[in-house]
Amino acid sequence: MKHWKDNIYFVLVEPKESGNIGASARAIKNMGFKNLCLVNPPAVITDEGRRLACNALDVLNSAEIYNNLKDAIRDKAIVIGATRRKGKRRGVILPLEQGTKRLCNIAHDNKVAILFGREDRGLFNEEVEECGFLITIPTGKEQPSLNLAQAVLIVAYELSKAEYAGGKGQGAIGERQEMVNHKEIASLYERISKTLKLLEYIPKGDRNLEKKIMQNLKHFIGRAGLTDWELKMLHGICSQVEKKIK
């Protein structure tokens, strides 16, 4: 039987320093995880990166490499991002402990991606929009920014605590269910957008309102995911609306 930790994927988005990549691989393995994904990493991992990976060269060498974020998350049921920047436009931001409890419950039956941004600029707004919710690590006001590998280690540690608390994501919300992946949900968003235009809920040409509505829908659905039955139900509702209007 597949262990829930095998469903957790640590995704580094455009990391610049090989040392951070190697140290992140070590941090992941330290806490019993193994899945490292790299989006547009350096062309070559330096000797420093391999040295900092230490005994986690297997994790580093087996890291999945992608040219873009969409390819990295298309088969994941839930996508969340790690951030220190807060704001209403960034959607729901949960404290680290609360967010990881929710993820542990989901990961027993579903693939979960945790996004970590660039060393100097973090996650861009368009990448945040792919996330169901964000998690933040409490830090001091004088130096709030963490090193990339440090952030990976802290998140991995907080996730691993669930195993010692009973191994079943205690404290998480709701009953465990298998959910559809990000690619399947993306097609639903397109369908809902077209349906709302048919209903004239979104005025023609109002791109700002359309973007805001779809952004909120993504965050709303992305926080909990969708089962296959729920996905089909929502597609069915859209089909019935289209049928009545046409």
C-alpha positions as CSV (number, residue, x, y, z in Angstrom):
1,M,0.0,0.0,0.0
2,K,1.3,3.4,-1.0
3,H,2.4,5.6,2.0
4,W,0.8,9.0,2.3
5,K,4.2,10.7,2.2
6,D,4.7,9.4,-1.4
7,N,1.8,11.6,-2.5
8,I,3.5,14.8,-1.3
9,Y,5.5,16.7,-4.0
10,F,7.8,19.5,-3.1
11,V,7.9,21.9,-6.2
12,L,10.7,24.4,-6.4
13,V,9.7,27.1,-9.0
14,E,12.7,28.5,-10.9
15,P,15.4,28.0,-8.1
16,K,18.6,29.8,-9.0
17,E,21.1,28.2,-6.7
18,S,22.3,24.6,-6.9
19,G,23.1,24.7,-3.2
20,N,19.5,25.4,-2.3
21,I,18.3,22.5,-4.5
22,G,20.7,20.1,-3.0
23,A,19.9,21.2,0.6
24,S,16.2,20.9,-0.2
25,A,16.7,17.3,-1.4
26,R,18.4,16.6,1.9
27,A,15.6,18.3,3.9
28,I,12.9,16.3,2.2
29,K,14.7,13.0,2.8
30,N,15.4,14.0,6.4
31,M,11.7,14.0,7.1
32,G,10.8,10.8,5.2
33,F,9.7,12.3,1.8
34,K,11.2,11.6,-1.6
35,N,9.4,13.7,-4.3
36,L,11.3,16.7,-5.5
37,C,10.1,18.6,-8.6
38,L,12.1,21.4,-10.3
39,V,10.5,24.0,-12.6
40,N,13.2,25.7,-14.8
41,P,16.1,24.9,-12.6
42,P,19.8,25.7,-13.5
43,A,21.0,23.6,-16.4
44,V,23.7,22.0,-14.3
45,I,23.7,21.0,-10.6
46,T,27.1,22.1,-9.2
47,D,29.4,20.1,-7.0
48,E,28.2,22.4,-4.1
49,G,24.6,21.3,-4.7
50,R,25.6,17.6,-4.7
51,R,27.7,18.2,-1.5
52,L,24.8,19.9,0.3
53,A,22.5,17.0,-0.7
54,C,24.8,14.8,1.3
55,N,23.1,11.3,1.6
56,A,20.0,12.5,-0.4
57,L,21.6,12.2,-3.8
58,D,19.0,9.6,-4.7
59,V,16.3,12.3,-4.2
60,L,18.3,14.9,-6.1
61,N,19.0,12.6,-9.0
62,S,15.4,11.4,-9.3
63,A,14.0,14.9,-9.2
64,E,11.3,15.6,-11.9
65,I,12.2,18.5,-14.1
66,Y,9.6,20.7,-15.9
67,N,9.7,23.6,-18.3
68,N,6.6,25.2,-16.8
69,L,4.5,25.1,-13.7
70,K,1.3,23.8,-15.4
71,D,3.0,20.6,-16.4
72,A,4.4,20.1,-12.9
73,I,0.9,20.3,-11.3
74,R,-1.5,18.9,-13.9
75,D,-1.8,15.5,-12.2
76,K,-2.1,16.8,-8.6
77,A,-5.4,17.0,-6.8
78,I,-4.5,19.9,-4.5
79,V,-1.9,22.7,-5.1
80,I,-0.8,25.0,-2.3
81,G,2.0,27.6,-2.1
82,A,4.4,28.7,0.7
83,T,4.6,32.4,1.1
84,R,5.6,35.2,3.5
85,R,3.7,37.9,1.6
86,K,0.1,38.4,2.6
87,G,-2.8,40.3,1.1
88,K,-6.5,39.9,0.1
89,R,-5.6,39.2,-3.5
90,R,-3.6,36.2,-2.5
91,G,-6.6,34.2,-1.3
92,V,-6.8,32.2,1.8
93,I,-3.5,32.1,3.8
94,L,-3.3,29.5,6.6
95,P,-0.8,29.3,9.5
96,L,1.7,26.5,8.7
97,E,0.4,24.0,11.3
98,Q,-3.3,24.4,10.2
99,G,-2.4,24.1,6.5
100,T,-0.3,21.0,6.9
101,K,-2.9,19.2,8.9
102,R,-5.3,19.7,6.1
103,L,-2.8,18.5,3.6
104,C,-1.9,15.3,5.5
105,N,-5.5,14.2,5.4
106,I,-5.8,14.8,1.7
107,A,-2.5,13.1,0.9
108,H,-3.6,9.7,2.0
109,D,-5.6,9.3,-1.2
110,N,-4.4,12.2,-3.4
111,K,-1.3,13.8,-4.9
112,V,-0.5,17.1,-3.3
113,A,1.9,19.8,-4.7
114,I,3.6,22.3,-2.4
115,L,5.1,25.3,-4.3
116,F,8.1,27.2,-3.2
117,G,9.1,30.3,-5.0
118,R,12.3,31.9,-6.2
119,E,15.0,32.8,-3.7
120,D,14.7,36.5,-4.5
121,R,11.1,37.0,-5.6
122,G,9.0,34.1,-4.3
123,L,5.9,33.0,-6.2
124,F,4.5,35.3,-8.9
125,N,0.8,36.3,-8.8
126,E,-0.1,34.0,-11.7
127,E,1.5,31.1,-9.8
128,V,-0.4,31.9,-6.6
129,E,-3.6,31.8,-8.6
130,E,-3.0,28.1,-9.3
131,C,-3.1,27.4,-5.5
132,G,-6.1,26.4,-3.5
133,F,-4.7,28.1,-0.5
134,L,-1.3,29.4,0.9
135,I,0.6,28.5,4.0
136,T,2.9,30.9,5.8
137,I,5.7,30.2,8.3
138,P,5.8,32.6,11.3
139,T,9.1,34.6,11.4
140,G,10.5,37.7,13.1
141,K,9.7,41.1,11.7
142,E,13.3,42.2,11.4
143,Q,14.2,39.3,9.1
144,P,11.0,37.6,7.8
145,S,12.5,36.0,4.7
146,L,13.7,32.4,5.0
147,N,16.3,30.6,2.9
148,L,14.6,28.3,0.4
149,A,16.0,25.1,1.8
150,Q,15.1,26.2,5.3
151,A,11.5,26.8,4.3
152,V,11.3,23.3,2.7
153,L,12.7,21.7,5.8
154,I,10.2,23.5,8.1
155,V,7.2,22.5,6.0
156,A,8.5,18.9,5.6
157,Y,8.9,18.7,9.4
158,E,5.5,20.1,10.1
159,L,4.0,17.5,7.7
160,S,5.9,14.7,9.2
161,K,4.6,15.4,12.7
162,A,1.2,13.9,11.6
163,E,2.9,10.5,11.5
164,Y,3.9,10.7,15.1
165,A,0.5,12.0,16.0
166,G,-1.1,8.8,14.7
167,G,-0.2,8.7,11.1
168,K,-3.6,9.7,9.8
169,G,-3.5,13.4,9.6
170,Q,-5.3,14.0,12.9
171,G,-7.0,17.3,13.2
172,A,-7.7,17.5,9.5
173,I,-11.1,18.5,8.2
174,G,-13.5,16.0,6.7
175,E,-13.5,12.5,5.5
176,R,-10.8,11.2,3.2
177,Q,-11.8,11.0,-0.5
178,E,-10.1,10.5,-3.8
179,M,-10.2,13.7,-5.9
180,V,-9.7,14.6,-9.5
181,N,-6.4,16.2,-10.7
182,H,-5.6,19.8,-11.5
183,K,-5.8,19.2,-15.3
184,E,-9.4,18.0,-15.1
185,I,-10.5,20.9,-12.8
186,A,-8.9,23.4,-15.2
187,S,-11.3,22.3,-18.0
188,L,-14.2,22.9,-15.5
189,Y,-13.1,26.5,-14.9
190,E,-13.2,27.2,-18.6
191,R,-16.7,25.6,-18.8
192,I,-18.0,27.7,-15.8
193,S,-16.6,30.9,-17.3
194,K,-18.4,30.3,-20.6
195,T,-21.6,29.4,-18.7
196,L,-21.5,32.6,-16.6
197,K,-21.1,34.6,-19.8
198,L,-24.2,32.9,-21.3
199,L,-26.1,33.8,-18.2
200,E,-24.8,37.4,-18.6
201,Y,-23.6,37.2,-15.0
202,I,-20.3,38.5,-16.3
203,P,-21.0,41.7,-18.4
204,K,-19.4,41.6,-21.9
205,G,-16.0,43.1,-21.9
206,D,-15.6,43.3,-18.2
207,R,-12.3,41.4,-18.0
208,N,-11.5,42.6,-14.4
209,L,-14.8,41.2,-13.0
210,E,-14.3,37.9,-14.9
211,K,-10.8,37.5,-13.6
212,K,-11.9,38.2,-10.0
213,I,-14.8,35.8,-10.2
214,M,-12.7,33.0,-11.7
215,Q,-9.9,33.7,-9.2
216,N,-12.2,33.3,-6.3
217,L,-13.7,30.1,-7.7
218,K,-10.2,28.6,-8.1
219,H,-9.4,29.4,-4.5
220,F,-12.8,28.1,-3.3
221,I,-12.6,24.8,-5.2
222,G,-8.8,24.4,-4.8
223,R,-9.0,24.5,-1.0
224,A,-10.8,21.2,-0.8
225,G,-10.6,19.7,-4.3
226,L,-13.4,17.9,-6.2
227,T,-14.4,14.2,-6.3
228,D,-15.1,12.7,-9.7
229,W,-18.9,12.8,-8.9
230,E,-18.8,16.4,-8.0
231,L,-16.8,17.3,-11.2
232,K,-19.4,15.5,-13.3
233,M,-22.3,17.2,-11.4
234,L,-20.9,20.6,-12.1
235,H,-20.3,19.8,-15.7
236,G,-23.9,18.6,-15.8
237,I,-25.2,21.8,-14.3
238,C,-23.3,23.8,-16.9
239,S,-24.8,21.6,-19.7
240,Q,-28.3,22.0,-18.4
241,V,-27.9,25.8,-18.3
242,E,-26.5,25.9,-21.8
243,K,-29.3,23.7,-23.1
244,K,-32.0,26.0,-21.5
245,I,-30.5,29.2,-22.8
246,K,-29.8,28.0,-26.3
